[in-house]
Amino acid sequence: MTSALRDLWNLDDEVAFLNHGSFGATPKSVLAAQARLRDQLEQEPVRFFERYLPGALAAAREAVAAWVGGDPAGLAFVPNASTGVATVLANLRLEPGDELLVTNHAYGACRNAFALTAERAGAVLVTAEIPFPGTTEDTIVAAVLAAVTSRTKLALIDHVTSPTGLVFPLERLLPEFAARTCWSTRLTHRACWQSTSTGSPRSARPTTPRTGTSGRAHRRALPSCGFVPTGATAFIRSSSRMV
Ligand SMILES: Cc1ncc(COP(=O)(O)O)c(C=O)c1O
C-alpha cells in the first residue's frame, strides 16, 4: 500500500495488513464520522433517536440504494451478513419437503443457518457441488442450476466465496433463476447485501483463482439487484412464500 493510501487508516506501519475480509480496519474518515454521530447522540439522546435518526436512516438508504442499483424501499441495514441471513430465514414459511439451496462454497455460518432452518421445518438442504480447483463460470452456473427444482424456496449464492475466494457470476445466475418455470411469475429476485470488508474482491485476495465479474459489473448488469462488491451474499427467493 502506498503511504498516501496507508495514511487513510490507523494501521500499524510495520504490518502489511491483508485481512480486510474477516476484520477489516476502518478508515479514519469513517471513524471521525462515527465520532461526530456519537457526540450528537450524547448531546440530546431523545432528539437524536426520535427526530434525527429516522430521516438520517432514510437518506442513507437512498444513498446506498442508488450506489448498489437497488430499491430503497427494499433495502434494510443490518449489523452484518449473518444477521441478514438469519432475518431472511426467520421470515420464511417452509413446508416439509421444501428445498433450501446452498453451494459447497457457502460461508459456514450462513450454511449452518440454512441447515438448521431446513431441519426445523422438515425441509431439505440441497448442496450444489461446484468443483474446485478448475472452476469456471460455466461449471458454477451448471452446478447451481442443476440443483434447482420445483421445491426450491430459497437459494443462498455467495457473491465472493469465503473458503475459495471465487467471484460467482450472479449476473448470469439471477436471470436463469428468473427464467425457471417453477419460479416464473412468483419470483422476484432481490439481493440482500452486506459488505464485510472494504476494497474490491479482486484486490482483496489476489492470489486466489477467480471467476465471474466485479460487483460494479453486477450492478450494471442487474439494475433490479444491488450488491456491495465484497463479501456479499445473494438470496433468491420465491416471493409468495415470504411473510
Ligand atoms: C460470503 C460470506 N458470507 C457471509 C459472511 C459473514 O459475514 P459477517 O461476519 O459480517 O456476518 C462472510 C464473512 O466473511 C462471507 O465471506
The ligand as a Tripos MOL2 file, in Angstrom:
@<TRIPOS>MOLECULE
LIG
   16    16     1     0     0
SMALL
NO_CHARGES

@<TRIPOS>ATOM
      1 C1        -19.5410  -14.9480    1.7650 C.3       1 LIG1
      2 C2        -19.7430  -14.5180    3.1900 C.ar      1 LIG1
      3 N1        -20.9810  -14.5630    3.7050 N.ar      1 LIG1
      4 C3        -21.2050  -14.1990    4.9840 C.ar      1 LIG1
      5 C4        -20.1680  -13.7940    5.8100 C.ar      1 LIG1
      6 C5        -20.4700  -13.4270    7.2560 C.3       1 LIG1
      7 O1        -20.2570  -12.0840    7.4250 O.3       1 LIG1
      8 P1        -20.4950  -11.4090    8.8610 P.3       1 LIG1
      9 O2        -19.4240  -11.8990    9.7430 O.co2     1 LIG1
     10 O3        -20.3850   -9.9490    8.5570 O.co2     1 LIG1
     11 O4        -21.8460  -11.7850    9.3390 O.co2     1 LIG1
     12 C6        -18.8590  -13.7290    5.3150 C.ar      1 LIG1
     13 C7        -17.7410  -13.2850    6.1780 C.2       1 LIG1
     14 O5        -16.6090  -13.2030    5.7640 O.2       1 LIG1
     15 C8        -18.6430  -14.1090    3.9710 C.ar      1 LIG1
     16 O6        -17.4060  -14.0960    3.4580 O.3       1 LIG1
@<TRIPOS>BOND
     1     1     2 1
     2     2     3 ar
     3     2    15 ar
     4     3     4 ar
     5     4     5 ar
     6     5     6 1
     7     5    12 ar
     8     6     7 1
     9     7     8 1
    10     8     9 2
    11     8    10 1
    12     8    11 1
    13    12    13 1
    14    12    15 ar
    15    13    14 2
    16    15    16 1
@<TRIPOS>SUBSTRUCTURE
     1 LIG1         1 GROUP 0 **** ****
